[in-house]
Amino acid sequence: MWHWIRGCCAWAFGVLLLACMDSSLAQSPQAIRKQAEASMLVTGSILIERDGSVSELEVDDRDKLPDVVASLVENSGPAWRFEPVLVDGNPRRVKARMSLLVVAKKLEDGGYRVGIRGSYFGKDAMTAEERQQEPDAVKALDLKPPSYPLSAAEVGARGTAYVVLKIGADGKVIDAAIEQVNLRTVGDANQMKRMRSAFSRSALTAARGWSFSVPAGATDEHGFVSVRVPVDYEMAGNTLPTYGQWNAYIPGPRETVPWVQDDQATNESPEAMLAGGLYEVGKGLRLLTPLGGEDS
């Protein structure tokens, strides 16, 4: 379910900066901006019935959201159907947290197309504070922030790297990969490739030294658990959008993570993750119907 609207997001794309060190860009600013998107994370809760249908949906802080966004989520929810949640082999009625990625894309006529692209439901949609209270959740022990890459800082580059970690039962990182890097700075194709590479190297270097608390039984048959972690790179003096505000960026390519093969895991959107979150790959509630997004 996409909504076409005018004017609601026009300001959002204006925050993208042009990192033009010379005038011979491979693409014009107009062509580059056509790739831009604005997204907003919407959180809340749903009540899932024994048959997997959704009987209730509540959006957090609805008054902070644009009406078109709140209405889109509220109108989409009743059509969702989940794989029933089993407790001791029996379907149960459960209340679950949700985190939705709502995306706005500019159209040729000047309007915007708004839809739900990604989601997390259940424990994966918990805040960092809520996760700390869960006895059977993987928790961060030492997440030393990465250094800001000098090459990126010199050109004012900003963005978010989405890291996937392979963690052993001892809580140490066995392997790490970058799934996607979104940039909040615009340059030509080569400049953007260099920016993404700089953020990727920085995030991976830091991630390999992180440590976690892994509860007994959390690892799979191969002896590890996979988690996603978003890493934001923001220049001093700038602030990231708060809840209910649009975040403008140029989306990067989605890369395949070698050890992530589960269909649900590969369909999950890293961009739907809350800042500071920790997401176990493929462990969320399984949605069987379209979200109401671009593929609906």
C-alpha positions as CSV (number, residue, x, y, z in Angstrom):
1,M,0.0,0.0,0.0
2,W,1.7,3.2,-1.2
3,H,0.3,6.7,-0.6
4,W,0.9,9.5,-3.0
5,I,1.1,12.9,-1.4
6,R,2.5,16.4,-2.1
7,G,4.6,18.6,0.1
8,C,4.9,16.4,3.2
9,C,8.6,15.5,2.8
10,A,10.0,18.4,0.6
11,W,12.2,19.8,3.4
12,A,13.7,16.4,4.2
13,F,15.7,16.1,1.0
14,G,17.2,19.5,1.5
15,V,19.4,18.3,4.3
16,L,21.5,16.2,1.9
17,L,24.9,17.9,1.3
18,L,26.8,17.8,-2.0
19,A,30.4,16.7,-1.4
20,C,31.7,18.2,-4.6
21,M,35.5,18.6,-4.5
22,D,35.5,19.4,-8.2
23,S,33.0,20.4,-10.8
24,S,33.3,17.3,-13.0
25,L,30.8,15.0,-11.3
26,A,30.0,11.7,-13.0
27,Q,26.3,12.5,-12.4
28,S,24.5,15.7,-12.1
29,P,23.0,16.8,-8.8
30,Q,19.6,16.3,-10.2
31,A,20.3,12.7,-11.2
32,I,21.9,12.0,-7.8
33,R,18.9,13.4,-5.9
34,K,16.5,11.1,-7.8
35,Q,18.1,8.3,-5.8
36,A,17.3,10.0,-2.5
37,E,14.8,8.6,0.0
38,A,13.5,9.8,3.3
39,S,12.6,7.3,5.9
40,M,11.0,7.3,9.3
41,L,10.9,4.6,12.0
42,V,7.5,4.0,13.6
43,T,7.3,1.9,16.7
44,G,4.4,0.6,18.6
45,S,2.7,-2.7,19.6
46,I,0.2,-5.2,18.1
47,L,-2.0,-7.9,19.6
48,I,-1.8,-11.2,17.6
49,E,-4.6,-13.6,18.0
50,R,-4.3,-17.4,18.1
51,D,-4.9,-17.7,14.4
52,G,-2.2,-15.1,13.6
53,S,-4.5,-12.2,12.8
54,V,-4.0,-8.7,14.3
55,S,-6.8,-7.5,16.5
56,E,-5.2,-4.4,17.9
57,L,-2.5,-2.0,16.8
58,E,-1.1,0.9,18.8
59,V,1.4,3.4,17.5
60,D,3.8,5.0,20.0
61,D,3.5,8.8,20.4
62,R,1.1,9.2,17.5
63,D,0.9,13.0,17.9
64,K,4.6,13.2,16.9
65,L,4.0,11.5,13.6
66,P,2.8,13.0,10.3
67,D,-0.9,12.1,9.9
68,V,-0.2,10.3,6.6
69,V,2.4,8.1,8.3
70,A,0.2,7.2,11.3
71,S,-2.8,6.5,9.1
72,L,-0.8,4.3,6.7
73,V,0.4,2.1,9.6
74,E,-3.0,2.0,11.2
75,N,-4.8,1.1,8.0
76,S,-2.2,-1.6,7.0
77,G,-2.1,-3.4,10.4
78,P,-5.6,-5.2,10.2
79,A,-4.5,-7.0,7.0
80,W,-1.4,-8.5,8.5
81,R,-1.3,-12.2,9.4
82,F,1.5,-13.9,11.3
83,E,2.6,-17.4,11.8
84,P,0.8,-18.3,15.0
85,V,2.9,-18.0,18.2
86,L,3.2,-21.3,19.9
87,V,3.8,-21.8,23.6
88,D,4.4,-25.4,24.6
89,G,3.0,-26.4,21.2
90,N,-0.2,-24.4,21.5
91,P,-1.1,-21.2,19.7
92,R,-1.3,-18.2,22.1
93,R,-2.7,-14.7,22.0
94,V,0.3,-12.4,22.4
95,K,1.2,-8.7,22.5
96,A,4.3,-7.9,20.5
97,R,6.4,-4.8,19.9
98,M,6.9,-3.5,16.3
99,S,9.4,-1.3,14.5
100,L,8.4,-0.2,10.9
101,L,10.4,1.5,8.3
102,V,8.2,4.0,6.4
103,V,9.8,5.4,3.2
104,A,9.0,8.4,1.1
105,K,10.2,8.6,-2.5
106,K,10.0,11.7,-4.6
107,L,8.1,11.4,-7.9
108,E,8.6,13.1,-11.2
109,D,5.5,15.3,-10.7
110,G,6.9,16.7,-7.4
111,G,4.7,14.5,-5.2
112,Y,5.9,11.8,-2.9
113,R,5.1,8.1,-2.6
114,V,4.9,6.8,0.9
115,G,4.9,3.1,1.9
116,I,6.1,0.6,4.5
117,R,9.3,-1.2,3.4
118,G,10.6,-3.1,6.3
119,S,9.7,-4.3,9.8
120,Y,10.7,-6.1,13.0
121,F,8.1,-7.6,15.3
122,G,8.5,-9.1,18.8
123,K,11.8,-9.1,20.7
124,D,13.7,-7.7,17.7
125,A,11.6,-4.5,17.9
126,M,12.4,-3.9,21.6
127,T,14.4,-0.8,22.6
128,A,17.9,-1.3,24.1
129,E,16.5,-0.8,27.5
130,E,13.7,-3.4,27.0
131,R,16.2,-5.9,25.7
132,Q,18.3,-5.6,28.8
133,Q,15.4,-6.9,30.9
134,E,15.0,-10.0,28.7
135,P,16.7,-13.0,30.3
136,D,17.1,-15.0,27.1
137,A,18.2,-12.2,24.8
138,V,21.8,-11.6,23.5
139,K,23.1,-8.5,25.2
140,A,26.0,-6.2,24.5
141,L,28.9,-6.1,27.0
142,D,31.5,-4.0,25.2
143,L,30.6,-2.0,22.1
144,K,33.5,0.4,21.8
145,P,32.5,3.0,19.2
146,P,34.4,3.0,15.9
147,S,36.8,5.8,15.0
148,Y,35.4,8.3,12.5
149,P,37.3,7.7,9.2
150,L,39.7,10.6,8.5
151,S,38.9,10.4,4.7
152,A,35.2,10.7,5.5
153,A,35.6,13.5,8.0
154,E,37.6,15.5,5.6
155,V,34.7,15.7,3.1
156,G,32.0,15.9,5.7
157,A,30.7,12.4,4.9
158,R,27.8,11.1,7.1
159,G,26.0,7.9,7.1
160,T,24.9,4.6,8.7
161,A,26.6,1.2,8.4
162,Y,24.5,-1.9,9.1
163,V,26.8,-4.6,10.5
164,V,26.0,-8.3,10.8
165,L,27.9,-10.3,13.4
166,K,28.6,-14.0,13.9
167,I,28.9,-14.4,17.6
168,G,30.1,-17.6,19.4
169,A,28.7,-19.1,22.6
170,D,31.6,-17.3,24.5
171,G,30.2,-13.9,23.3
172,K,33.2,-13.1,21.1
173,V,32.8,-12.0,17.4
174,I,33.8,-14.8,15.1
175,D,33.1,-12.9,11.9
176,A,31.6,-9.6,10.8
177,A,30.1,-8.3,7.5
178,I,28.6,-5.0,6.2
179,E,25.1,-5.6,4.9
180,Q,24.4,-2.0,3.7
181,V,25.7,1.6,4.0
182,N,23.3,4.5,3.6
183,L,24.9,7.9,3.1
184,R,23.5,11.3,4.2
185,T,26.1,13.0,2.0
186,V,26.0,13.1,-1.8
187,G,28.9,12.9,-4.3
188,D,29.5,11.2,-7.6
189,A,29.6,7.5,-7.9
190,N,33.3,7.2,-7.1
191,Q,33.1,9.5,-4.1
192,M,30.2,7.7,-2.7
193,K,31.9,4.3,-3.2
194,R,34.9,5.7,-1.2
195,M,32.7,7.0,1.6
196,R,30.9,3.7,1.9
197,S,34.2,1.8,1.9
198,A,35.6,4.1,4.6
199,F,32.6,3.6,6.9
200,S,32.6,-0.1,6.2
201,R,36.3,-0.5,7.2
202,S,35.8,1.6,10.3
203,A,32.7,-0.3,11.5
204,L,34.2,-3.8,10.8
205,T,37.5,-2.9,12.7
206,A,35.5,-1.9,15.7
207,A,33.0,-4.7,15.5
208,R,35.6,-7.5,15.6
209,G,36.6,-6.3,19.1
210,W,33.1,-6.2,20.6
211,S,31.8,-8.7,23.1
212,F,28.4,-9.9,24.1
213,S,26.5,-12.0,26.7
214,V,25.0,-15.0,24.9
215,P,22.5,-17.0,27.0
216,A,22.7,-20.8,27.1
217,G,20.9,-22.4,24.1
218,A,20.9,-19.2,22.0
219,T,23.4,-20.5,19.4
220,D,22.3,-22.5,16.4
221,E,23.5,-26.0,15.4
222,H,26.6,-24.4,14.0
223,G,27.5,-22.9,17.3
224,F,26.9,-19.3,16.7
225,V,24.2,-16.6,16.7
226,S,23.9,-13.8,14.2
227,V,22.9,-10.3,15.1
228,R,22.5,-7.0,13.3
229,V,23.9,-3.7,14.7
230,P,23.4,-0.2,13.1
231,V,26.4,2.1,13.4
232,D,25.8,5.8,12.8
233,Y,28.5,8.2,11.6
234,E,27.5,11.9,12.3
235,M,29.7,15.0,12.3
236,A,30.0,17.0,15.5
237,G,27.4,19.7,15.7
238,N,24.8,17.7,13.6
239,T,22.0,15.7,15.2
240,L,20.1,12.7,13.9
241,P,16.4,13.1,13.3
242,T,14.3,12.3,16.3
243,Y,11.1,10.2,16.4
244,G,8.5,11.5,13.9
245,Q,11.1,13.3,11.8
246,W,12.2,12.3,8.3
247,N,15.7,11.0,7.7
248,A,17.0,11.8,4.2
249,Y,19.7,9.6,2.6
250,I,21.0,7.8,-0.5
251,P,20.4,4.1,0.1
252,G,23.4,1.8,-0.6
253,P,23.3,-1.6,-2.2
254,R,22.2,-4.6,-0.1
255,E,25.1,-7.0,0.2
256,T,24.7,-10.8,0.8
257,V,26.0,-12.1,4.2
258,P,27.6,-15.5,3.5
259,W,26.4,-17.2,6.7
260,V,22.8,-15.8,6.6
261,Q,20.7,-18.1,4.4
262,D,17.3,-18.1,6.1
263,D,14.5,-16.6,3.9
264,Q,13.1,-14.6,6.8
265,A,16.5,-13.2,7.7
266,T,17.3,-12.2,4.1
267,N,13.9,-10.5,3.8
268,E,14.4,-8.5,7.0
269,S,15.3,-4.8,6.4
270,P,18.4,-3.6,8.3
271,E,17.0,0.0,7.9
272,A,14.1,-0.8,10.2
273,M,16.4,-1.2,13.2
274,L,16.2,1.3,16.1
275,A,19.4,3.2,16.8
276,G,21.4,1.5,19.5
277,G,19.5,-1.7,18.9
278,L,20.8,-5.3,18.7
279,Y,18.8,-7.6,16.4
280,E,19.1,-11.4,16.3
281,V,18.9,-12.3,12.7
282,G,15.8,-14.4,11.6
283,K,14.4,-14.6,15.2
284,G,11.5,-12.2,14.9
285,L,7.8,-13.1,14.5
286,R,7.1,-14.3,11.0
287,L,4.8,-12.1,9.0
288,L,3.0,-14.1,6.3
289,T,1.3,-11.2,4.4
290,P,2.6,-8.0,2.7
291,L,3.4,-5.1,5.0
292,G,1.7,-2.5,2.8
293,G,4.9,-1.4,1.2
294,E,6.6,-1.2,-2.2
295,D,6.1,-4.9,-3.0
296,S,2.4,-5.0,-2.1
